[in-house]
Structures are given as C-alpha cells and as structure tokens.
Amino acid sequence: LQFRLRVAFTLGILLTIGVGSVFGGRSAAREIQMHERRADETRVARAASWLTQTYVQRQGWTDIQPFVEQLGEVYGQRVVLSDSSGTVVADSGKSFLGKHDDPRWGPSAMPLRRGPTLVGTLYVNPESAGRSDPVQSLVASVNRFLLIGGLLAVALASALTFWLSRRISTPVHAMTKA
C-alpha cells in the first residue's frame, strides 16, 4: 500500500509538472517572440521615418553614414541603407558601402518612400535574417526551473506519502491481525 501510494503521488506530480512545462514553455516562447517582433517593427519604423525625413531635408543621402552608424549603436544591430537603385549608401558595419544590396536580406527590408517614390531601403540586421531563435534559451531555463521544482515536489510528496501511508496502513494492519 505504501509503495503504491508513493508511486501514484510521484507519477501525478511528474505528469503535472511535465504538462505544465510543455504548455508553459510554449506559451512563454510565443509571447516573448510576439513582443520582440513588435518591438523590432516599432524600432525599424521609427528609424525608417527618421531616415526618410532626413532624405527630404537634405534632398538626398549625402553624409548619412554617421547617422546610420549611430542607429546601429543605439539598436545594437547592423543597419544598412541602400538608395533607390539598390546601392548601399550607408552601413553601420562599413563593409557593404558601395555594393549592391543582397536579395537574401529581403526579410529585413523596409522600403523608404517619399510619397509614391521609392527613395531607398532600410535593412536592420540583414545578415541574420534566418538566425536561430534566442527564445529557446529562455524556454530551456524555465524548463530547468520546473524540473528542479518538480524534483523537490517529488521528494516532499514522497515524505508526505510515507507518513500518510503509515497512518492509513497502521489501522489496516491492526484489523488484519485481529
């Protein structure tokens, strides 16, 4: 009886923690990804608006390199700006200057328009368009925390089960002997 109670409590706790870990980890990852995507979209939209205003004020992309370098430092990501013909006119990393934009950067592209006219394209972090997901690290951390909590819960449940099973089985043993 004691063994069966311990096994039942342990399996119940492990099942509960396992299900909670799966659903909690996935839900947390989804929420964090949505938040990061919204924050990135807002950042890129602000930079695009500011660059378009600068283009209008200066009537071109002259001397825009220092500003793009500052954007890269502020956002902590590489920022690349190409003109309407696709030639890179500013790069926070400086290695793409004068080259043509790469078709692989497409997912990070933000067209810059003055009315209906395309005046350039902004790329934020173009090399990592297909990078691995940093959220997996957070999910692994949450799962590790749940595992440690689960192991503590199993230990506590085992002690509690041992105590309860002794209290339950003592009268049963007494009745059996009688």
C-alpha positions as a Python dict, from the first residue, in 0.01 Angstrom:
ca = {
    (1, 'L'): (0, 0, 0),
    (2, 'Q'): (280, 239, 92),
    (3, 'F'): (466, 168, -230),
    (4, 'R'): (154, 212, -443),
    (5, 'L'): (71, 544, -276),
    (6, 'R'): (425, 671, -333),
    (7, 'V'): (421, 568, -698),
    (8, 'A'): (79, 727, -752),
    (9, 'F'): (179, 1059, -593),
    (10, 'T'): (512, 1066, -777),
    (11, 'L'): (356, 992, -1115),
    (12, 'G'): (85, 1251, -1056),
    (13, 'I'): (338, 1520, -971),
    (14, 'L'): (567, 1432, -1262),
    (15, 'L'): (275, 1433, -1506),
    (16, 'T'): (151, 1769, -1377),
    (17, 'I'): (497, 1926, -1399),
    (18, 'G'): (561, 1777, -1744),
    (19, 'V'): (235, 1909, -1888),
    (20, 'G'): (287, 2247, -1720),
    (21, 'S'): (640, 2265, -1856),
    (22, 'V'): (534, 2191, -2213),
    (23, 'F'): (242, 2430, -2221),
    (24, 'G'): (410, 2698, -2009),
    (25, 'G'): (729, 2691, -2213),
    (26, 'R'): (548, 2713, -2545),
    (27, 'S'): (318, 2988, -2425),
    (28, 'A'): (608, 3191, -2282),
    (29, 'A'): (811, 3147, -2601),
    (30, 'R'): (519, 3259, -2818),
    (31, 'E'): (453, 3567, -2604),
    (32, 'I'): (820, 3666, -2596),
    (33, 'Q'): (854, 3621, -2973),
    (34, 'M'): (547, 3839, -3035),
    (35, 'H'): (681, 4106, -2801),
    (36, 'E'): (1024, 4103, -2966),
    (37, 'R'): (871, 4119, -3313),
    (38, 'R'): (652, 4417, -3217),
    (39, 'A'): (948, 4595, -3058),
    (40, 'D'): (1165, 4531, -3366),
    (41, 'E'): (889, 4653, -3601),
    (42, 'T'): (846, 4971, -3396),
    (43, 'R'): (1222, 5036, -3391),
    (44, 'V'): (1256, 4983, -3765),
    (45, 'A'): (951, 5202, -3840),
    (46, 'R'): (1095, 5486, -3629),
    (47, 'A'): (1434, 5459, -3800),
    (48, 'A'): (1268, 5448, -4143),
    (49, 'S'): (1060, 5756, -4065),
    (50, 'W'): (1362, 5945, -3936),
    (51, 'L'): (1576, 5848, -4238),
    (52, 'T'): (1301, 5949, -4481),
    (53, 'Q'): (1271, 6288, -4311),
    (54, 'T'): (1649, 6328, -4329),
    (55, 'Y'): (1641, 6239, -4700),
    (56, 'V'): (1376, 6507, -4763),
    (57, 'Q'): (1562, 6771, -4562),
    (58, 'R'): (1899, 6701, -4728),
    (59, 'Q'): (1747, 6623, -5069),
    (60, 'G'): (1948, 6303, -5089),
    (61, 'W'): (2158, 6057, -4895),
    (62, 'T'): (2472, 6274, -4869),
    (63, 'D'): (2660, 6244, -4539),
    (64, 'I'): (2414, 5990, -4397),
    (65, 'Q'): (2684, 5738, -4291),
    (66, 'P'): (2747, 5883, -3939),
    (67, 'F'): (2373, 5874, -3864),
    (68, 'V'): (2341, 5512, -3975),
    (69, 'E'): (2641, 5422, -3759),
    (70, 'Q'): (2466, 5586, -3461),
    (71, 'L'): (2145, 5394, -3536),
    (72, 'G'): (2347, 5072, -3536),
    (73, 'E'): (2499, 5157, -3198),
    (74, 'V'): (2166, 5260, -3046),
    (75, 'Y'): (1983, 4948, -3164),
    (76, 'G'): (2277, 4713, -3112),
    (77, 'Q'): (2222, 4572, -3460),
    (78, 'R'): (2371, 4624, -3802),
    (79, 'V'): (2189, 4889, -4006),
    (80, 'V'): (2229, 4911, -4385),
    (81, 'L'): (2075, 5174, -4611),
    (82, 'S'): (2059, 5147, -4988),
    (83, 'D'): (1937, 5408, -5235),
    (84, 'S'): (1656, 5360, -5487),
    (85, 'S'): (1890, 5178, -5728),
    (86, 'G'): (1993, 4923, -5462),
    (87, 'T'): (2343, 5060, -5400),
    (88, 'V'): (2441, 5066, -5032),
    (89, 'V'): (2494, 5430, -4931),
    (90, 'A'): (2542, 5372, -4557),
    (91, 'D'): (2634, 5074, -4343),
    (92, 'S'): (2690, 5072, -3967),
    (93, 'G'): (2940, 4789, -4025),
    (94, 'K'): (3101, 4979, -4317),
    (95, 'S'): (3178, 4667, -4522),
    (96, 'F'): (2883, 4689, -4765),
    (97, 'L'): (2935, 5053, -4868),
    (98, 'G'): (2910, 5096, -5245),
    (99, 'K'): (2795, 4738, -5305),
    (100, 'H'): (2452, 4625, -5419),
    (101, 'D'): (2203, 4502, -5160),
    (102, 'D'): (2176, 4127, -5130),
    (103, 'P'): (1846, 3952, -5220),
    (104, 'R'): (1887, 3736, -4906),
    (105, 'W'): (1831, 4048, -4695),
    (106, 'G'): (1469, 4061, -4816),
    (107, 'P'): (1306, 3962, -4483),
    (108, 'S'): (1470, 4259, -4309),
    (109, 'A'): (1385, 4514, -4582),
    (110, 'M'): (1186, 4831, -4506),
    (111, 'P'): (1118, 5041, -4818),
    (112, 'L'): (1162, 5416, -4768),
    (113, 'R'): (919, 5627, -4970),
    (114, 'R'): (861, 5993, -5031),
    (115, 'G'): (505, 5986, -5149),
    (116, 'P'): (479, 5718, -5416),
    (117, 'T'): (852, 5735, -5499),
    (118, 'L'): (1094, 5480, -5355),
    (119, 'V'): (1397, 5668, -5220),
    (120, 'G'): (1577, 5381, -5051),
    (121, 'T'): (1560, 5064, -4847),
    (122, 'L'): (1650, 5014, -4483),
    (123, 'Y'): (1785, 4681, -4363),
    (124, 'V'): (1823, 4611, -3991),
    (125, 'N'): (2048, 4317, -3908),
    (126, 'P'): (2048, 4187, -4265),
    (127, 'E'): (2295, 3901, -4218),
    (128, 'S'): (2085, 3729, -3952),
    (129, 'A'): (1752, 3711, -4137),
    (130, 'G'): (1744, 3336, -4073),
    (131, 'R'): (1922, 3324, -3737),
    (132, 'S'): (1846, 3083, -3458),
    (133, 'D'): (1583, 3175, -3206),
    (134, 'P'): (1722, 3324, -2878),
    (135, 'V'): (1392, 3247, -2703),
    (136, 'Q'): (1487, 2878, -2682),
    (137, 'S'): (1743, 2969, -2417),
    (138, 'L'): (1470, 3121, -2202),
    (139, 'V'): (1242, 2819, -2251),
    (140, 'A'): (1527, 2586, -2150),
    (141, 'S'): (1583, 2796, -1838),
    (142, 'V'): (1214, 2782, -1746),
    (143, 'N'): (1207, 2406, -1803),
    (144, 'R'): (1519, 2363, -1587),
    (145, 'F'): (1350, 2563, -1309),
    (146, 'L'): (1036, 2347, -1339),
    (147, 'L'): (1248, 2030, -1326),
    (148, 'I'): (1422, 2139, -1007),
    (149, 'G'): (1088, 2238, -856),
    (150, 'G'): (945, 1906, -966),
    (151, 'L'): (1224, 1709, -805),
    (152, 'L'): (1173, 1899, -479),
    (153, 'A'): (799, 1837, -503),
    (154, 'V'): (858, 1464, -561),
    (155, 'A'): (1086, 1448, -255),
    (156, 'L'): (830, 1633, -42),
    (157, 'A'): (548, 1420, -178),
    (158, 'S'): (744, 1103, -105),
    (159, 'A'): (795, 1209, 257),
    (160, 'L'): (430, 1306, 289),
    (161, 'T'): (319, 981, 123),
    (162, 'F'): (536, 778, 357),
    (163, 'W'): (381, 950, 659),
    (164, 'L'): (24, 923, 525),
    (165, 'S'): (60, 561, 418),
    (166, 'R'): (184, 467, 765),
    (167, 'R'): (-113, 643, 923),
    (168, 'I'): (-351, 467, 683),
    (169, 'S'): (-189, 125, 692),
    (170, 'T'): (-147, 100, 1070),
    (171, 'P'): (-522, 51, 1136),
    (172, 'V'): (-543, -186, 839),
    (173, 'H'): (-260, -396, 981),
    (174, 'A'): (-426, -394, 1322),
    (175, 'M'): (-754, -511, 1169),
    (176, 'T'): (-571, -780, 972),
    (177, 'K'): (-405, -915, 1285),
    (178, 'A'): (-735, -911, 1468),
}
